[in-house]
Amino acid sequence: MVGPKVTLGVLAERTGFDKSTISRALRNDPTLSIRAENLALIKRTAEELGYRPDPAGRSLKASRSYALGAVVPSLQNQIHAQIVEGAQSACLAAGYSLLVVHAEPGRPQRELYRQLVEKHRVEGLLVLTLQNEAAELPELAALGVPVVMVNRRSEGFGNFVVVDERAGGELATRHLIDIGHRRIAHLSGEIGRFNAGERFQGYRDALDKAGIAFDADLVEPAGYSFEQGAAAMERLLDRRQGTFTAVFVVTLMAAAGAISTLRRRGVAVPGDVSVMAFHDGLLARAISPTLTTIAYPLVDMGAAAAKGMIDILEKRRAAITMTFAEGRVIERESTAAIQS
C-alpha cells in the first residue's frame, strides 16, 4: 500500500525549517545561506522519507517546465539505451522529467527539436544524433535553449559529454596486437563523422606504434546497425577472406552482425578470425560466441550530461565539457591468441 505523499510541509515539520528554505536547499540554491550540518539534515530527511519534487507544481509557480528533451537515433541500440538510463536517473534525482524522442532515419530532425521546445516546453536538449550537421546545427542554435551533445562533438557547440573515442580505438586494436594479431581489419562507421573518425584514428595509432603497415583495403565502411555490420563483413570477405586474422568493429550492434556473417560463411570465431567491438552491453554477453569489447561507463555519461544541463539551467555552471577517458577491455570468447 502506498503511503501518503511526502510534501515540503512534512519536511518542515520534521526538520524545523520553513518550506522555502527546504525547497532552496534541495535545489542546491547557491544564494542560500545555511550551515553545512543543517543542509545535510534537510537532504538526509528528504531521502529517508522518499520526498520527490512535483515538477508540475513547480512549473506553474515558476513558468518553467523542469523538463529536458533527448533526441536519440534508436533505443534498440543498447548504447543509446544506457545513456538514456543514466540521463533519466539524473533527471529524477533533480526533480526534472526527461522526454525521449526517436529520430527516424530520413525524417528532418528540425521538426523534432521544434516540437520539443515549443510544444512540450523542454528547457534543454540532449542530442545523441544529427543526420545533417550542416543543416541542423544552425537550427539547434536558433531554438534558444541550451544544447548538450552526448556521445558526439560538433563544431560550434561548446557543450559535450563524450568518451575518448581515439584512445578506445587504439586500446581495442592494441589488445588484438598484444595477443599476436598483425593482419587486423576494421569495420568502420562514416569516417568523416566524429565518433567513427576518432575510432579509426585510434586503430591507425595502434598499428603505427606496433610497426604494422596500414592497409586501406582492410578497412570497410559498416555503419552502426546489425544489418550494416553483416553486409560490411560480407563485402570484406568477398574481397579479402583469408588475409586477416582479426577485426575491430566500430560498435556493438555492427559487430554482432559481422559475427553472424562470419558464422554463415563458415569462418570460425575466434579460430579463424577474432572479433573486437567498441562499447559493451547485454548483447555482448548474449550472442555466441560472447563478444570481447571496449567498455565505457555509458550510464554515467548519460547522467553527467543531464546533470550538466540541469546545472546550466540552474545557473550553477556556464557550460559542460567532459570526456570519459578510461575505457577497459572486457575479454570474452570472440578473441583468441593467434595460432602460429
Contacts in CASP RR format, 6 or more apart in sequence:
PFRMAT RR
TARGET T0000
AUTHOR 0000-0000-0000
METHOD contacts of the structure
MODEL  1
MVGPKVTLGVLAERTGFDKSTISRALRNDPTLSIRAENLALIKRTAEELG
YRPDPAGRSLKASRSYALGAVVPSLQNQIHAQIVEGAQSACLAAGYSLLV
VHAEPGRPQRELYRQLVEKHRVEGLLVLTLQNEAAELPELAALGVPVVMV
NRRSEGFGNFVVVDERAGGELATRHLIDIGHRRIAHLSGEIGRFNAGERF
QGYRDALDKAGIAFDADLVEPAGYSFEQGAAAMERLLDRRQGTFTAVFVV
TLMAAAGAISTLRRRGVAVPGDVSVMAFHDGLLARAISPTLTTIAYPLVD
MGAAAAKGMIDILEKRRAAITMTFAEGRVIERESTAAIQS
6 46 0 8 1.000
6 49 0 8 1.000
6 50 0 8 1.000
6 51 0 8 1.000
6 52 0 8 1.000
7 51 0 8 1.000
8 19 0 8 1.000
8 22 0 8 1.000
8 23 0 8 1.000
8 51 0 8 1.000
9 19 0 8 1.000
9 22 0 8 1.000
10 49 0 8 1.000
10 51 0 8 1.000
11 17 0 8 1.000
11 19 0 8 1.000
11 22 0 8 1.000
11 42 0 8 1.000
11 45 0 8 1.000
11 46 0 8 1.000
11 49 0 8 1.000
11 51 0 8 1.000
12 18 0 8 1.000
12 19 0 8 1.000
12 22 0 8 1.000
14 45 0 8 1.000
14 49 0 8 1.000
15 22 0 8 1.000
15 41 0 8 1.000
15 42 0 8 1.000
15 45 0 8 1.000
17 25 0 8 1.000
17 38 0 8 1.000
17 42 0 8 1.000
21 32 0 8 1.000
21 34 0 8 1.000
21 42 0 8 1.000
22 42 0 8 1.000
22 46 0 8 1.000
24 31 0 8 1.000
24 32 0 8 1.000
25 32 0 8 1.000
25 34 0 8 1.000
25 39 0 8 1.000
25 42 0 8 1.000
25 43 0 8 1.000
26 42 0 8 1.000
26 43 0 8 1.000
26 46 0 8 1.000
26 51 0 8 1.000
26 53 0 8 1.000
27 314 0 8 1.000
28 314 0 8 1.000
28 316 0 8 1.000
30 315 0 8 1.000
30 316 0 8 1.000
45 51 0 8 1.000
52 92 0 8 1.000
52 95 0 8 1.000
53 66 0 8 1.000
53 95 0 8 1.000
55 65 0 8 1.000
55 66 0 8 1.000
55 67 0 8 1.000
55 95 0 8 1.000
55 96 0 8 1.000
55 97 0 8 1.000
58 64 0 8 1.000
58 66 0 8 1.000
59 65 0 8 1.000
59 66 0 8 1.000
64 123 0 8 1.000
65 97 0 8 1.000
65 120 0 8 1.000
65 121 0 8 1.000
65 122 0 8 1.000
65 123 0 8 1.000
66 95 0 8 1.000
66 96 0 8 1.000
66 97 0 8 1.000
66 123 0 8 1.000
67 96 0 8 1.000
67 97 0 8 1.000
67 98 0 8 1.000
67 99 0 8 1.000
67 120 0 8 1.000
67 121 0 8 1.000
67 122 0 8 1.000
67 123 0 8 1.000
68 87 0 8 1.000
68 91 0 8 1.000
68 96 0 8 1.000
68 97 0 8 1.000
68 98 0 8 1.000
68 99 0 8 1.000
68 122 0 8 1.000
68 123 0 8 1.000
68 124 0 8 1.000
68 125 0 8 1.000
68 126 0 8 1.000
68 306 0 8 1.000
68 309 0 8 1.000
68 310 0 8 1.000
69 98 0 8 1.000
69 99 0 8 1.000
69 100 0 8 1.000
69 101 0 8 1.000
69 116 0 8 1.000
69 120 0 8 1.000
69 122 0 8 1.000
69 124 0 8 1.000
69 125 0 8 1.000
69 126 0 8 1.000
70 84 0 8 1.000
70 87 0 8 1.000
70 98 0 8 1.000
70 99 0 8 1.000
70 100 0 8 1.000
70 101 0 8 1.000
70 125 0 8 1.000
70 126 0 8 1.000
70 127 0 8 1.000
70 128 0 8 1.000
70 150 0 8 1.000
71 101 0 8 1.000
71 103 0 8 1.000
71 109 0 8 1.000
71 112 0 8 1.000
71 113 0 8 1.000
71 116 0 8 1.000
71 125 0 8 1.000
71 126 0 8 1.000
71 127 0 8 1.000
71 128 0 8 1.000
71 129 0 8 1.000
72 80 0 8 1.000
72 83 0 8 1.000
72 84 0 8 1.000
72 100 0 8 1.000
72 101 0 8 1.000
72 102 0 8 1.000
72 103 0 8 1.000
72 128 0 8 1.000
72 129 0 8 1.000
73 80 0 8 1.000
73 102 0 8 1.000
73 103 0 8 1.000
73 105 0 8 1.000
73 128 0 8 1.000
73 129 0 8 1.000
73 224 0 8 1.000
74 80 0 8 1.000
74 102 0 8 1.000
74 225 0 8 1.000
75 81 0 8 1.000
75 84 0 8 1.000
75 100 0 8 1.000
75 102 0 8 1.000
77 224 0 8 1.000
77 225 0 8 1.000
77 252 0 8 1.000
77 253 0 8 1.000
78 252 0 8 1.000
78 253 0 8 1.000
78 281 0 8 1.000
78 282 0 8 1.000
78 283 0 8 1.000
79 151 0 8 1.000
79 251 0 8 1.000
79 252 0 8 1.000
79 253 0 8 1.000
79 279 0 8 1.000
79 281 0 8 1.000
79 298 0 8 1.000
80 128 0 8 1.000
80 151 0 8 1.000
82 281 0 8 1.000
82 298 0 8 1.000
82 299 0 8 1.000
82 302 0 8 1.000
83 128 0 8 1.000
83 150 0 8 1.000
83 151 0 8 1.000
83 298 0 8 1.000
83 299 0 8 1.000
83 301 0 8 1.000
83 302 0 8 1.000
83 305 0 8 1.000
84 98 0 8 1.000
84 100 0 8 1.000
84 302 0 8 1.000
85 299 0 8 1.000
85 302 0 8 1.000
86 299 0 8 1.000
86 300 0 8 1.000
86 301 0 8 1.000
86 302 0 8 1.000
86 303 0 8 1.000
86 306 0 8 1.000
87 98 0 8 1.000
87 126 0 8 1.000
87 150 0 8 1.000
87 302 0 8 1.000
87 303 0 8 1.000
87 305 0 8 1.000
87 306 0 8 1.000
88 98 0 8 1.000
88 306 0 8 1.000
89 299 0 8 1.000
89 303 0 8 1.000
90 302 0 8 1.000
90 303 0 8 1.000
90 304 0 8 1.000
90 306 0 8 1.000
90 307 0 8 1.000
90 310 0 8 1.000
91 97 0 8 1.000
91 98 0 8 1.000
91 306 0 8 1.000
91 310 0 8 1.000
94 306 0 8 1.000
94 307 0 8 1.000
94 310 0 8 1.000
96 306 0 8 1.000
96 310 0 8 1.000
98 306 0 8 1.000
99 116 0 8 1.000
99 120 0 8 1.000
99 122 0 8 1.000
101 112 0 8 1.000
101 115 0 8 1.000
101 116 0 8 1.000
103 109 0 8 1.000
103 112 0 8 1.000
103 129 0 8 1.000
103 131 0 8 1.000
105 131 0 8 1.000
106 131 0 8 1.000
109 129 0 8 1.000
109 130 0 8 1.000
109 131 0 8 1.000
109 132 0 8 1.000
109 136 0 8 1.000
110 135 0 8 1.000
110 136 0 8 1.000
110 139 0 8 1.000
113 125 0 8 1.000
113 136 0 8 1.000
113 139 0 8 1.000
113 140 0 8 1.000
113 143 0 8 1.000
114 143 0 8 1.000
116 122 0 8 1.000
116 125 0 8 1.000
117 124 0 8 1.000
117 125 0 8 1.000
117 143 0 8 1.000
117 144 0 8 1.000
117 145 0 8 1.000
122 145 0 8 1.000
123 145 0 8 1.000
123 146 0 8 1.000
123 313 0 8 1.000
124 145 0 8 1.000
124 146 0 8 1.000
124 147 0 8 1.000
124 148 0 8 1.000
124 309 0 8 1.000
124 313 0 8 1.000
125 140 0 8 1.000
125 143 0 8 1.000
125 145 0 8 1.000
125 146 0 8 1.000
125 147 0 8 1.000
125 148 0 8 1.000
126 148 0 8 1.000
126 150 0 8 1.000
126 302 0 8 1.000
126 305 0 8 1.000
126 306 0 8 1.000
126 309 0 8 1.000
127 140 0 8 1.000
127 147 0 8 1.000
127 148 0 8 1.000
127 149 0 8 1.000
127 150 0 8 1.000
127 152 0 8 1.000
128 150 0 8 1.000
128 151 0 8 1.000
128 152 0 8 1.000
129 152 0 8 1.000
130 136 0 8 1.000
130 137 0 8 1.000
130 152 0 8 1.000
130 154 0 8 1.000
133 154 0 8 1.000
137 154 0 8 1.000
137 155 0 8 1.000
137 156 0 8 1.000
137 157 0 8 1.000
140 147 0 8 1.000
140 157 0 8 1.000
141 147 0 8 1.000
141 156 0 8 1.000
141 157 0 8 1.000
146 159 0 8 1.000
146 309 0 8 1.000
146 312 0 8 1.000
146 313 0 8 1.000
147 157 0 8 1.000
147 159 0 8 1.000
148 159 0 8 1.000
148 160 0 8 1.000
148 161 0 8 1.000
148 305 0 8 1.000
148 308 0 8 1.000
148 309 0 8 1.000
148 312 0 8 1.000
148 320 0 8 1.000
149 157 0 8 1.000
149 158 0 8 1.000
149 159 0 8 1.000
149 160 0 8 1.000
149 161 0 8 1.000
149 162 0 8 1.000
150 160 0 8 1.000
150 161 0 8 1.000
150 162 0 8 1.000
150 301 0 8 1.000
150 302 0 8 1.000
150 305 0 8 1.000
151 161 0 8 1.000
151 162 0 8 1.000
151 163 0 8 1.000
151 195 0 8 1.000
151 298 0 8 1.000
151 301 0 8 1.000
152 160 0 8 1.000
152 162 0 8 1.000
152 193 0 8 1.000
152 194 0 8 1.000
152 195 0 8 1.000
153 160 0 8 1.000
153 162 0 8 1.000
153 194 0 8 1.000
154 160 0 8 1.000
154 194 0 8 1.000
158 319 0 8 1.000
158 321 0 8 1.000
159 309 0 8 1.000
159 312 0 8 1.000
159 319 0 8 1.000
159 320 0 8 1.000
159 321 0 8 1.000
160 320 0 8 1.000
160 321 0 8 1.000
160 322 0 8 1.000
161 301 0 8 1.000
161 302 0 8 1.000
161 304 0 8 1.000
161 305 0 8 1.000
161 308 0 8 1.000
161 320 0 8 1.000
161 322 0 8 1.000
161 323 0 8 1.000
161 324 0 8 1.000
162 301 0 8 1.000
162 322 0 8 1.000
162 323 0 8 1.000
162 324 0 8 1.000
163 296 0 8 1.000
163 301 0 8 1.000
163 323 0 8 1.000
163 324 0 8 1.000
163 325 0 8 1.000
163 327 0 8 1.000
164 323 0 8 1.000
164 324 0 8 1.000
164 325 0 8 1.000
164 327 0 8 1.000
165 194 0 8 1.000
165 195 0 8 1.000
165 197 0 8 1.000
165 198 0 8 1.000
165 199 0 8 1.000
165 202 0 8 1.000
165 278 0 8 1.000
166 198 0 8 1.000
166 199 0 8 1.000
166 201 0 8 1.000
166 202 0 8 1.000
166 205 0 8 1.000
167 202 0 8 1.000
167 325 0 8 1.000
167 327 0 8 1.000
168 199 0 8 1.000
168 202 0 8 1.000
168 278 0 8 1.000
168 294 0 8 1.000
168 327 0 8 1.000
169 198 0 8 1.000
169 199 0 8 1.000
169 201 0 8 1.000
169 202 0 8 1.000
169 203 0 8 1.000
169 205 0 8 1.000
169 206 0 8 1.000
169 248 0 8 1.000
169 278 0 8 1.000
169 294 0 8 1.000
170 202 0 8 1.000
170 203 0 8 1.000
170 205 0 8 1.000
170 206 0 8 1.000
170 209 0 8 1.000
171 206 0 8 1.000
171 294 0 8 1.000
171 327 0 8 1.000
171 329 0 8 1.000
172 199 0 8 1.000
172 203 0 8 1.000
172 206 0 8 1.000
172 248 0 8 1.000
172 276 0 8 1.000
172 277 0 8 1.000
172 278 0 8 1.000
172 294 0 8 1.000
172 329 0 8 1.000
173 184 0 8 1.000
173 186 0 8 1.000
173 202 0 8 1.000
173 203 0 8 1.000
173 205 0 8 1.000
173 206 0 8 1.000
173 207 0 8 1.000
173 248 0 8 1.000
173 276 0 8 1.000
174 206 0 8 1.000
174 209 0 8 1.000
174 210 0 8 1.000
175 276 0 8 1.000
175 292 0 8 1.000
175 329 0 8 1.000
175 331 0 8 1.000
175 335 0 8 1.000
176 184 0 8 1.000
176 246 0 8 1.000
176 248 0 8 1.000
176 274 0 8 1.000
176 276 0 8 1.000
176 335 0 8 1.000
177 184 0 8 1.000
177 206 0 8 1.000
177 207 0 8 1.000
177 210 0 8 1.000
177 212 0 8 1.000
179 274 0 8 1.000
179 335 0 8 1.000
179 336 0 8 1.000
179 337 0 8 1.000
179 338 0 8 1.000
180 337 0 8 1.000
180 338 0 8 1.000
181 245 0 8 1.000
181 246 0 8 1.000
181 274 0 8 1.000
181 338 0 8 1.000
182 210 0 8 1.000
182 212 0 8 1.000
182 245 0 8 1.000
183 218 0 8 1.000
183 243 0 8 1.000
183 244 0 8 1.000
183 245 0 8 1.000
183 246 0 8 1.000
184 203 0 8 1.000
184 207 0 8 1.000
184 212 0 8 1.000
184 218 0 8 1.000
184 244 0 8 1.000
184 245 0 8 1.000
184 246 0 8 1.000
184 247 0 8 1.000
184 248 0 8 1.000
185 218 0 8 1.000
185 219 0 8 1.000
185 220 0 8 1.000
185 236 0 8 1.000
185 240 0 8 1.000
185 244 0 8 1.000
185 246 0 8 1.000
185 247 0 8 1.000
185 248 0 8 1.000
186 200 0 8 1.000
186 203 0 8 1.000
186 218 0 8 1.000
186 219 0 8 1.000
186 220 0 8 1.000
186 247 0 8 1.000
186 248 0 8 1.000
186 249 0 8 1.000
186 250 0 8 1.000
187 220 0 8 1.000
187 221 0 8 1.000
187 222 0 8 1.000
187 223 0 8 1.000
187 229 0 8 1.000
187 232 0 8 1.000
187 233 0 8 1.000
187 236 0 8 1.000
187 247 0 8 1.000
187 248 0 8 1.000
187 249 0 8 1.000
187 250 0 8 1.000
187 254 0 8 1.000
187 255 0 8 1.000
187 258 0 8 1.000
188 196 0 8 1.000
188 197 0 8 1.000
188 199 0 8 1.000
188 200 0 8 1.000
188 219 0 8 1.000
188 220 0 8 1.000
188 221 0 8 1.000
188 222 0 8 1.000
188 223 0 8 1.000
188 250 0 8 1.000
189 195 0 8 1.000
189 196 0 8 1.000
189 197 0 8 1.000
189 199 0 8 1.000
189 200 0 8 1.000
189 221 0 8 1.000
189 222 0 8 1.000
189 223 0 8 1.000
189 224 0 8 1.000
189 250 0 8 1.000
189 251 0 8 1.000
189 254 0 8 1.000
190 196 0 8 1.000
190 221 0 8 1.000
190 223 0 8 1.000
191 197 0 8 1.000
191 200 0 8 1.000
191 221 0 8 1.000
195 250 0 8 1.000
196 223 0 8 1.000
196 250 0 8 1.000
199 250 0 8 1.000
199 278 0 8 1.000
200 219 0 8 1.000
203 248 0 8 1.000
204 214 0 8 1.000
207 213 0 8 1.000
207 214 0 8 1.000
208 214 0 8 1.000
217 239 0 8 1.000
217 240 0 8 1.000
218 236 0 8 1.000
218 240 0 8 1.000
218 243 0 8 1.000
218 244 0 8 1.000
220 232 0 8 1.000
220 233 0 8 1.000
220 235 0 8 1.000
220 236 0 8 1.000
220 239 0 8 1.000
221 232 0 8 1.000
222 228 0 8 1.000
222 229 0 8 1.000
222 231 0 8 1.000
222 232 0 8 1.000
222 233 0 8 1.000
222 249 0 8 1.000
222 250 0 8 1.000
222 254 0 8 1.000
222 258 0 8 1.000
223 229 0 8 1.000
223 232 0 8 1.000
223 250 0 8 1.000
223 251 0 8 1.000
223 254 0 8 1.000
224 250 0 8 1.000
224 251 0 8 1.000
224 253 0 8 1.000
224 254 0 8 1.000
225 253 0 8 1.000
225 254 0 8 1.000
226 253 0 8 1.000
226 254 0 8 1.000
226 256 0 8 1.000
226 257 0 8 1.000
226 260 0 8 1.000
227 257 0 8 1.000
228 254 0 8 1.000
229 249 0 8 1.000
229 253 0 8 1.000
229 254 0 8 1.000
229 255 0 8 1.000
229 257 0 8 1.000
229 258 0 8 1.000
229 261 0 8 1.000
230 257 0 8 1.000
230 258 0 8 1.000
230 260 0 8 1.000
230 261 0 8 1.000
231 261 0 8 1.000
232 254 0 8 1.000
232 258 0 8 1.000
233 247 0 8 1.000
233 257 0 8 1.000
233 258 0 8 1.000
233 261 0 8 1.000
233 262 0 8 1.000
234 261 0 8 1.000
234 265 0 8 1.000
236 244 0 8 1.000
236 247 0 8 1.000
237 261 0 8 1.000
237 262 0 8 1.000
237 265 0 8 1.000
237 267 0 8 1.000
241 265 0 8 1.000
241 267 0 8 1.000
242 272 0 8 1.000
244 273 0 8 1.000
245 272 0 8 1.000
245 273 0 8 1.000
245 274 0 8 1.000
245 338 0 8 1.000
246 273 0 8 1.000
246 274 0 8 1.000
246 275 0 8 1.000
246 276 0 8 1.000
246 335 0 8 1.000
246 338 0 8 1.000
247 258 0 8 1.000
247 273 0 8 1.000
247 274 0 8 1.000
247 275 0 8 1.000
247 276 0 8 1.000
248 276 0 8 1.000
248 277 0 8 1.000
248 278 0 8 1.000
249 255 0 8 1.000
249 258 0 8 1.000
249 275 0 8 1.000
249 276 0 8 1.000
249 277 0 8 1.000
249 278 0 8 1.000
250 277 0 8 1.000
250 278 0 8 1.000
251 277 0 8 1.000
251 278 0 8 1.000
251 279 0 8 1.000
252 277 0 8 1.000
252 278 0 8 1.000
252 279 0 8 1.000
252 280 0 8 1.000
252 281 0 8 1.000
252 283 0 8 1.000
252 284 0 8 1.000
252 291 0 8 1.000
252 293 0 8 1.000
253 283 0 8 1.000
254 277 0 8 1.000
255 275 0 8 1.000
255 276 0 8 1.000
255 277 0 8 1.000
255 291 0 8 1.000
255 293 0 8 1.000
255 334 0 8 1.000
256 283 0 8 1.000
256 287 0 8 1.000
256 291 0 8 1.000
258 275 0 8 1.000
259 269 0 8 1.000
259 275 0 8 1.000
259 287 0 8 1.000
259 289 0 8 1.000
259 291 0 8 1.000
259 334 0 8 1.000
262 268 0 8 1.000
262 269 0 8 1.000
262 272 0 8 1.000
262 273 0 8 1.000
262 275 0 8 1.000
263 269 0 8 1.000
267 273 0 8 1.000
269 275 0 8 1.000
269 289 0 8 1.000
269 334 0 8 1.000
270 289 0 8 1.000
270 333 0 8 1.000
270 334 0 8 1.000
270 335 0 8 1.000
270 336 0 8 1.000
271 336 0 8 1.000
271 339 0 8 1.000
274 292 0 8 1.000
274 334 0 8 1.000
274 335 0 8 1.000
274 336 0 8 1.000
274 338 0 8 1.000
275 291 0 8 1.000
275 292 0 8 1.000
275 334 0 8 1.000
275 335 0 8 1.000
276 292 0 8 1.000
276 293 0 8 1.000
276 294 0 8 1.000
276 334 0 8 1.000
276 335 0 8 1.000
277 284 0 8 1.000
277 291 0 8 1.000
277 292 0 8 1.000
277 293 0 8 1.000
277 294 0 8 1.000
278 293 0 8 1.000
278 294 0 8 1.000
279 293 0 8 1.000
279 294 0 8 1.000
279 295 0 8 1.000
279 296 0 8 1.000
279 298 0 8 1.000
280 293 0 8 1.000
280 294 0 8 1.000
280 295 0 8 1.000
280 296 0 8 1.000
280 330 0 8 1.000
281 293 0 8 1.000
281 295 0 8 1.000
283 291 0 8 1.000
284 290 0 8 1.000
284 291 0 8 1.000
284 292 0 8 1.000
284 293 0 8 1.000
284 330 0 8 1.000
284 332 0 8 1.000
285 291 0 8 1.000
285 332 0 8 1.000
288 333 0 8 1.000
289 332 0 8 1.000
289 333 0 8 1.000
289 334 0 8 1.000
290 332 0 8 1.000
290 333 0 8 1.000
290 334 0 8 1.000
291 332 0 8 1.000
291 333 0 8 1.000
291 334 0 8 1.000
292 329 0 8 1.000
292 330 0 8 1.000
292 331 0 8 1.000
292 332 0 8 1.000
292 333 0 8 1.000
292 334 0 8 1.000
292 335 0 8 1.000
293 329 0 8 1.000
293 330 0 8 1.000
293 332 0 8 1.000
294 327 0 8 1.000
294 328 0 8 1.000
294 329 0 8 1.000
294 330 0 8 1.000
295 327 0 8 1.000
295 328 0 8 1.000
295 329 0 8 1.000
295 330 0 8 1.000
296 324 0 8 1.000
296 326 0 8 1.000
296 327 0 8 1.000
297 324 0 8 1.000
300 324 0 8 1.000
301 324 0 8 1.000
304 320 0 8 1.000
304 322 0 8 1.000
304 324 0 8 1.000
305 320 0 8 1.000
305 322 0 8 1.000
308 317 0 8 1.000
308 320 0 8 1.000
309 320 0 8 1.000
311 317 0 8 1.000
311 320 0 8 1.000
312 318 0 8 1.000
312 319 0 8 1.000
312 320 0 8 1.000
END
